[in-house]
């Protein structure tokens, strides 16, 4: 409980009278009477003001939150007093993170309950906790501020962005997946289960043409087979120091994990098997290939508390471990952030030195700062030099990336905010082209 400006003003008004009473004895009785009345009013204000103990405060928040997105949090306040109470609620949310509004202001009628909401945007995955709530109210006469810190621990788990999965399902039902940047299509396979004959389309492989039907109909006819199922998709996530970079407050590692979760969900929906490996200078996590959409929980449980390490990643160790533990031909998607040409040389050497039956796809996150520098229109000589240097660095990386393609390794470069859509489209392209 602390005094408010109104009470401090009354005390300030009494000081000159008190000082004057030193030289003017008749004023002493007035000062004493004023002080007695002021104390009486202060005590009365406390007595007629409902205690904060009569307020029941609860917090409603999901046990699982998504990093980098707005998650709703609801504060419920029930008033057991006989008079209305106006309160201000401040919640202790996990750090690092941000909220839409710091305080919730509510006026709660007697024997009623009211709720206030705010949105919490966590910036780091892992286990966290909403600690306490701070309750603040003004006394009936406005002389005191009542303050109470009430322990209200609520443990939560902050996972990679799983809300995009729900959004995908909603848009898929409405046939609006292009809003997520996805180029969804019906995939046709190269298996042994014949499905139908159809007219030739540009891009069809020559081996798909049915020459007997073509001769009979006097136009090109292609064969279609049911899509190949039960193929392995292995996600190799780099957790080294290059992944500690951020864009819009979200680390590159979080961006990669968000994309991995979304890709896993779609691949499992295509009846493929999804495995997961996280590595830095050592193997951090490993998930054997799982099947079916419920298998997404295995990937989530192993990835939600991953942290980037301030160490150089050992790509050779990761590829050797992968080749040793996964014998079946798989699409291996390496998700990382390349810093310079030497970094690419290390990746190239690691992928080409290990003999394996796998098909490799390297997904490189572009450096957002360099990209902005290279694309901006310079206004001064210094900015011109900066833009030219950034463009030269990016061009050098692109030239070096071409050497990976020469070794039969597919590559994909993406900006952080478009990573999820680009990775999924890359996977779908591999399936459509029957490269596995």
Secondary structure, 3 states (H helix, E strand, C coil): CEECHHHHHHHHHHHHHHHHHHHCCHHHHHHHHHHHHHHHHHHHHHHHCCCHHHEEEEEEECCEEECCCCEEEEEEEEECCCCCEEEEEEECCCCCEEECCCEEEEEECCCCEEEEEEEEEECCCEEEEEEEEEEEEECCCCCEEEEEEEEEEEEEEEECCCHHHHHHHHHHHCCCHHHHCCCCCCCCEEEEEEEEEEECCCCCCHHHECHHHHHHHCCCEEEEECCCCCCEEEEEEECCHHHHCEECCEEHHHHHHHHHHHHHHHHHHCCCEEEEEEECCCEEEEEEEECCHHHHHHHHHHHCCCCCCCCCCCHHHHHHHHHHHCCCCEEEEEEEECCCHHHHHHHHHHHHHCCCCCEEEEEEECCHHHHHHHHCCCCCHHHHHHHHHHHHHHHHHHHHHHHHHHCCCEEEEECHHHHHHHHHHHHHHHHHCCCC
